[in-house]
Amino acid sequence: QVQLVESGGGLVQAGGSLKLSCSSSERTFRQYGVGWFRQAPGKEREFIAHITGPATNKGYADFAKGRFTISRDNRKNVVDLQINNLKPEDTAVYYCAARQWGTYSPDKNDYPIWGQGTQVTVSS
């Protein structure tokens, strides 16, 4: 089973930037589509972005277009989420999730493998 580990979260000021990373030691990780999701206290887990295994396609939630960028380096088995111009409403736990041979999907129920999450807190 693939294991995912998120990193890169922390406390930042509004207007700053963060790069979150999702790492796996699985040698077939390049076969997995990966999505980024976030969950704020008292709210549903929401889709942010997805990237296919070979990075031939990317997709973003409407709110994420422009400020969020998903990318991957399959030689390093890493999928990143760059967030620019952070806002207080971005405060949440950020998760990466994977689905083998996955194509684009914004549905969290389509992702069977999840990391532990990394906390992003944005101060005003």
Backbone hydrogen bonds, N-H to C=O, Kabsch-Sander energy under -0.5 kcal/mol:
donor,donor_aa,acceptor,acceptor_aa,energy
5,V,23,S,-1.9
7,S,21,S,-1.9
10,G,119,Q,-0.8
12,V,10,G,-0.6
12,V,121,T,-2.7
14,A,123,S,-2.6
15,G,86,L,-3.0
16,G,13,Q,-2.1
18,L,83,I,-2.2
20,L,18,L,-0.5
20,L,81,L,-2.8
21,S,7,S,-2.5
22,C,79,V,-2.2
23,S,5,V,-2.5
24,S,77,N,-1.6
29,F,26,E,-1.6
31,Q,28,T,-2.4
32,Y,29,F,-1.9
33,G,99,R,-2.6
34,V,51,I,-2.5
35,G,97,A,-2.8
36,W,49,A,-2.9
37,F,95,Y,-2.8
38,R,46,E,-2.2
39,Q,93,V,-2.1
43,K,40,A,-2.2
46,E,38,R,-3.1
48,I,36,W,-2.7
49,A,36,W,-1.4
50,H,59,G,-2.3
51,I,34,V,-2.5
52,T,57,N,-2.1
53,G,102,G,-0.5
55,A,52,T,-1.3
59,G,50,H,-2.1
61,A,48,I,-2.7
64,A,61,A,-1.0
65,K,61,A,-0.9
65,K,62,D,-0.8
68,F,64,A,-2.2
69,T,82,Q,-2.2
71,S,80,D,-1.9
73,D,78,V,-2.7
76,K,73,D,-1.1
77,N,73,D,-0.7
78,V,73,D,-1.7
79,V,22,C,-2.5
80,D,71,S,-2.5
81,L,20,L,-2.7
82,Q,69,T,-2.9
83,I,18,L,-3.2
84,N,67,R,-2.4
85,N,15,G,-0.5
86,L,16,G,-2.8
90,D,87,K,-2.4
91,T,88,P,-1.8
92,A,120,V,-1.9
93,V,39,Q,-2.3
94,Y,92,A,-0.5
94,Y,118,T,-2.8
95,Y,37,F,-2.8
97,A,35,G,-2.3
98,A,113,I,-2.3
99,R,33,G,-2.2
101,W,31,Q,-2.2
102,G,99,R,-1.8
108,K,106,P,-0.6
110,D,107,D,-2.0
111,Y,108,K,-1.4
113,I,98,A,-1.5
115,G,96,C,-2.2
118,T,94,Y,-2.1
120,V,92,A,-2.7
121,T,10,G,-2.6
123,S,12,V,-2.7
123,S,121,T,-0.5
